[in-house]
């Protein structure tokens, strides 16, 4: 494959792959492959309902100390999801469900064991009693007065309301127009946290540290101390 100079530009260029050798030789390293002294695997008990009240969580007696709910790990400063805008209604985003679940798959309890299989077996033994509530699955229907509200303190399900004025208001008032924009995503909120592991791997005298998330961050090199 022909060599390529950065000055020629990267778009459309054929670049040599750097990861093939370790994968072909079975030397690939993934998060599931990492084992460190005292390391525990975690499996989460997740909500099977999109919207419900958490009535009771029952831990197995033999392993109650290995099952953690929000009450067990508190007090915590609950993360509030949303952009830093004055008009935005901030919604609590707890690490584990509090007295209510608001989406299917929301973590309710964390189960720790030495292996992933043992952690999953423990999660299967945790009992969760939920009282199902009407689900909010459509953003247009969610704005209707009789729609179920995700947060009781909110007057409706709108997380942000703003007014934009452009152009000549008098001229615009003479026109008839109708516009409906529907989006089921909030791009400014990171909704899928990714695993992050910092591996010390010797490459010369540098430590490559790469943060992986919804937004790609550059790879930084830290001088080995």
TORKOLGU-544815 format. One record per residue (C-alpha): chain; x, y, z. Coordinates in pm, 1 decimal. Last residue first. Layout:
DRENVEX:ch:u:v:w
DRENVEX:A:X:Y:Z
...
% end
This chain:
DRENVEX:ch:u:v:w
DRENVEX:A:703.7:876.1:3562.3
DRENVEX:A:597.0:785.8:3208.0
DRENVEX:A:525.7:1094.4:2999.3
DRENVEX:A:155.4:1129.8:2928.1
DRENVEX:A:29.9:1094.8:2570.8
DRENVEX:A:-314.0:1222.5:2487.3
DRENVEX:A:-551.6:1056.3:2241.8
DRENVEX:A:-813.8:1298.4:2116.7
DRENVEX:A:-1167.8:1287.6:2249.1
DRENVEX:A:-1451.4:1127.1:2059.1
DRENVEX:A:-1790.8:1240.8:2179.0
DRENVEX:A:-2039.2:980.3:2294.2
DRENVEX:A:-1764.6:827.2:2503.3
DRENVEX:A:-1411.4:693.5:2494.3
DRENVEX:A:-1128.7:873.7:2670.0
DRENVEX:A:-785.0:770.4:2544.5
DRENVEX:A:-470.6:755.3:2756.5
DRENVEX:A:-146.5:651.2:2583.9
DRENVEX:A:135.9:624.9:2838.1
DRENVEX:A:469.7:728.3:2689.3
DRENVEX:A:828.2:605.2:2728.9
DRENVEX:A:841.5:382.8:2422.5
DRENVEX:A:498.9:229.5:2401.7
DRENVEX:A:446.4:58.1:2732.2
DRENVEX:A:85.3:-12.7:2810.2
DRENVEX:A:-78.2:114.1:3125.9
DRENVEX:A:-446.1:62.5:3058.4
DRENVEX:A:-701.4:328.3:3143.9
DRENVEX:A:-1047.0:181.2:3123.1
DRENVEX:A:-1363.2:358.3:3025.4
DRENVEX:A:-1684.6:175.3:2952.4
DRENVEX:A:-1934.1:380.1:2751.6
DRENVEX:A:-2214.5:600.0:2879.8
DRENVEX:A:-2514.2:593.6:2650.3
DRENVEX:A:-2745.5:893.7:2681.2
DRENVEX:A:-2497.6:1176.3:2652.8
DRENVEX:A:-2732.1:1474.3:2641.4
DRENVEX:A:-2677.0:1746.1:2379.4
DRENVEX:A:-2832.5:1536.1:2104.5
DRENVEX:A:-3174.6:1515.6:2272.7
DRENVEX:A:-3346.9:1253.6:2063.4
DRENVEX:A:-3705.6:1184.4:1963.8
DRENVEX:A:-3718.8:1471.6:1716.1
DRENVEX:A:-4035.0:1616.8:1564.8
DRENVEX:A:-4055.1:1946.3:1382.1
DRENVEX:A:-4396.1:2078.6:1283.2
DRENVEX:A:-4432.0:2391.2:1076.7
DRENVEX:A:-4742.9:2579.6:972.2
DRENVEX:A:-4741.7:2905.5:784.9
DRENVEX:A:-4980.6:3185.0:715.7
DRENVEX:A:-4826.2:3522.1:645.5
DRENVEX:A:-4940.6:3869.0:748.7
DRENVEX:A:-4787.9:3830.8:1098.0
DRENVEX:A:-4449.8:3771.5:933.8
DRENVEX:A:-4456.0:4118.2:784.2
DRENVEX:A:-4532.9:4284.7:1118.1
DRENVEX:A:-4277.7:4070.3:1304.6
DRENVEX:A:-3995.4:4166.6:1061.5
DRENVEX:A:-3718.8:3905.5:1077.8
DRENVEX:A:-3647.9:3661.1:1357.6
DRENVEX:A:-3806.4:3599.0:1698.3
DRENVEX:A:-3732.1:3272.1:1881.3
DRENVEX:A:-3931.6:3170.6:2187.6
DRENVEX:A:-3812.8:2891.3:2415.9
DRENVEX:A:-3953.5:2592.0:2599.9
DRENVEX:A:-3736.2:2313.8:2742.2
DRENVEX:A:-3804.5:1981.2:2913.9
DRENVEX:A:-4163.3:1968.1:2794.0
DRENVEX:A:-4341.6:1682.4:2973.0
DRENVEX:A:-4607.8:1896.0:3141.2
DRENVEX:A:-4665.2:2097.8:3461.2
DRENVEX:A:-4347.3:1944.8:3608.4
DRENVEX:A:-4343.4:1846.2:3975.9
DRENVEX:A:-4484.8:1502.9:3894.9
DRENVEX:A:-4193.7:1412.4:3670.7
DRENVEX:A:-4255.1:1159.3:3393.0
DRENVEX:A:-4601.6:1297.2:3330.0
DRENVEX:A:-4879.5:1081.1:3185.2
DRENVEX:A:-5055.2:1252.5:2895.7
DRENVEX:A:-5389.7:1420.4:2962.2
DRENVEX:A:-5277.3:1769.6:2863.0
DRENVEX:A:-5112.5:1659.8:2534.7
DRENVEX:A:-4738.7:1715.3:2514.7
DRENVEX:A:-4650.3:1346.6:2553.4
DRENVEX:A:-4861.6:1261.5:2248.6
DRENVEX:A:-4620.7:1464.4:2033.4
DRENVEX:A:-4308.5:1319.8:2199.3
DRENVEX:A:-4427.0:959.9:2168.3
DRENVEX:A:-4329.4:689.9:2418.5
DRENVEX:A:-4459.5:808.3:2755.9
DRENVEX:A:-4563.9:493.6:2942.3
DRENVEX:A:-4868.5:469.0:3167.0
DRENVEX:A:-4761.1:343.0:3511.3
DRENVEX:A:-4670.6:-10.6:3618.3
DRENVEX:A:-4640.9:-92.1:3988.1
DRENVEX:A:-4304.3:-263.1:4028.4
DRENVEX:A:-4188.9:-531.5:4272.6
DRENVEX:A:-3825.9:-630.8:4227.5
DRENVEX:A:-3679.9:-961.2:4349.0
DRENVEX:A:-3307.6:-1023.5:4328.4
DRENVEX:A:-3219.2:-1385.9:4248.9
DRENVEX:A:-3154.9:-1324.9:3876.9
DRENVEX:A:-2902.9:-1054.6:3970.4
DRENVEX:A:-2708.4:-1313.8:4169.1
DRENVEX:A:-2681.9:-1542.3:3866.9
DRENVEX:A:-2564.2:-1246.4:3658.9
DRENVEX:A:-2292.2:-1165.1:3913.9
DRENVEX:A:-2180.6:-1528.7:3922.2
DRENVEX:A:-2150.6:-1537.2:3542.5
DRENVEX:A:-1957.6:-1209.6:3537.3
DRENVEX:A:-1702.6:-1339.1:3783.5
DRENVEX:A:-1585.2:-1231.7:4131.6
DRENVEX:A:-1934.5:-1110.4:4229.9
DRENVEX:A:-2112.7:-775.8:4257.7
DRENVEX:A:-2483.9:-713.7:4195.6
DRENVEX:A:-2606.1:-360.1:4114.8
DRENVEX:A:-2971.4:-269.7:4166.2
DRENVEX:A:-3237.8:-73.3:3977.9
DRENVEX:A:-3070.9:-3.1:3645.2
DRENVEX:A:-3311.0:144.5:3385.1
DRENVEX:A:-3378.0:-117.4:3117.6
DRENVEX:A:-3713.3:20.4:3012.7
DRENVEX:A:-3738.0:389.9:3091.4
DRENVEX:A:-3869.8:608.1:3372.5
DRENVEX:A:-3824.1:400.4:3685.9
DRENVEX:A:-3952.6:535.3:4016.3
DRENVEX:A:-3865.7:524.7:4385.9
DRENVEX:A:-3494.5:576.8:4319.1
DRENVEX:A:-3340.4:395.4:4024.6
DRENVEX:A:-2963.4:349.5:4021.9
DRENVEX:A:-2699.6:599.4:3906.3
DRENVEX:A:-2961.4:871.7:3937.8
DRENVEX:A:-3054.2:1095.2:3642.1
DRENVEX:A:-3261.3:1381.4:3782.4
DRENVEX:A:-3430.4:1600.2:3519.2
DRENVEX:A:-3331.7:1961.7:3469.4
DRENVEX:A:-3597.6:2183.1:3323.7
DRENVEX:A:-3423.6:2392.8:3058.9
DRENVEX:A:-3510.2:2761.0:3020.2
DRENVEX:A:-3187.7:2881.7:3184.7
DRENVEX:A:-2970.1:2663.6:2965.0
DRENVEX:A:-2689.8:2443.3:3091.9
DRENVEX:A:-2778.4:2143.2:2879.3
DRENVEX:A:-2958.8:1843.5:3027.1
DRENVEX:A:-2929.2:1550.0:3262.0
DRENVEX:A:-2898.3:1616.7:3633.3
DRENVEX:A:-2656.6:1384.7:3809.0
DRENVEX:A:-2764.5:1297.7:4161.2
DRENVEX:A:-2517.7:1418.7:4423.7
DRENVEX:A:-2487.1:1098.8:4620.3
DRENVEX:A:-2572.7:991.8:4973.9
DRENVEX:A:-2584.4:714.4:4895.0
DRENVEX:A:-2453.7:372.7:4786.0
DRENVEX:A:-2697.7:155.5:4980.3
DRENVEX:A:-3003.1:375.7:4924.8
DRENVEX:A:-2946.4:361.5:4547.4
DRENVEX:A:-2948.4:-17.7:4560.6
DRENVEX:A:-2653.3:-252.6:4613.7
DRENVEX:A:-2647.2:-631.5:4616.7
DRENVEX:A:-2329.6:-802.7:4740.3
DRENVEX:A:-2413.0:-765.7:5109.9
DRENVEX:A:-2748.1:-938.6:5056.7
DRENVEX:A:-2570.0:-1249.4:4931.5
DRENVEX:A:-2707.8:-1527.8:5153.6
DRENVEX:A:-3030.8:-1341.8:5227.4
DRENVEX:A:-3126.5:-1289.1:4863.0
DRENVEX:A:-3221.2:-919.9:4821.0
DRENVEX:A:-3581.8:-803.2:4785.4
DRENVEX:A:-3651.3:-466.8:4624.0
DRENVEX:A:-3995.0:-319.6:4690.7
DRENVEX:A:-4248.1:-74.5:4551.3
DRENVEX:A:-4058.8:80.9:4261.5
DRENVEX:A:-4317.4:290.7:4077.6
DRENVEX:A:-4334.1:229.9:3703.2
DRENVEX:A:-4258.3:361.4:3356.6
DRENVEX:A:-4087.2:173.4:3074.6
DRENVEX:A:-4115.3:-166.3:3241.0
DRENVEX:A:-3869.9:-456.0:3263.6
DRENVEX:A:-3650.2:-247.4:3490.8
DRENVEX:A:-3293.0:-362.5:3523.5
DRENVEX:A:-3102.7:-568.2:3781.0
DRENVEX:A:-2744.4:-489.3:3696.2
DRENVEX:A:-2448.4:-723.8:3674.4
DRENVEX:A:-2110.7:-625.4:3815.8
DRENVEX:A:-1777.8:-804.9:3804.5
DRENVEX:A:-1533.3:-771.1:4091.6
DRENVEX:A:-1159.5:-694.0:4090.1
DRENVEX:A:-970.7:-780.8:4406.3
DRENVEX:A:-643.0:-818.2:4218.3
DRENVEX:A:-685.7:-720.2:3851.5
DRENVEX:A:-842.1:-900.4:3557.5
DRENVEX:A:-893.1:-730.1:3221.4
DRENVEX:A:-1024.7:-954.0:2944.6
DRENVEX:A:-1382.5:-819.4:2958.3
DRENVEX:A:-1246.1:-469.0:2891.4
DRENVEX:A:-1076.1:-584.5:2573.6
DRENVEX:A:-716.0:-675.4:2496.3
DRENVEX:A:-620.9:-830.7:2164.0
DRENVEX:A:-323.4:-1065.8:2177.8
DRENVEX:A:-482.7:-1350.6:1985.4
DRENVEX:A:-223.8:-1341.1:1706.7
DRENVEX:A:-471.8:-1208.5:1449.8
DRENVEX:A:-593.5:-943.3:1696.4
DRENVEX:A:-243.0:-825.3:1788.7
DRENVEX:A:-132.8:-803.0:1426.1
DRENVEX:A:-444.9:-635.9:1291.4
DRENVEX:A:-441.8:-323.4:1510.1
DRENVEX:A:-227.9:-84.0:1306.1
DRENVEX:A:-419.1:-64.2:979.0
DRENVEX:A:-235.5:109.7:693.9
DRENVEX:A:-423.9:402.8:549.3
DRENVEX:A:-588.4:439.9:211.5
DRENVEX:A:-678.9:809.1:170.9
DRENVEX:A:-1030.3:929.3:94.0
DRENVEX:A:-1006.2:1215.3:343.6
DRENVEX:A:-664.9:1217.7:515.4
DRENVEX:A:-503.9:1517.5:343.7
DRENVEX:A:-191.5:1532.6:126.8
DRENVEX:A:1.8:1709.2:405.2
DRENVEX:A:-53.8:1405.3:624.6
DRENVEX:A:169.6:1210.0:384.5
DRENVEX:A:59.7:873.4:257.0
DRENVEX:A:258.9:562.6:183.7
DRENVEX:A:135.1:340.6:-94.1
DRENVEX:A:0.0:0.0:0.0
% end
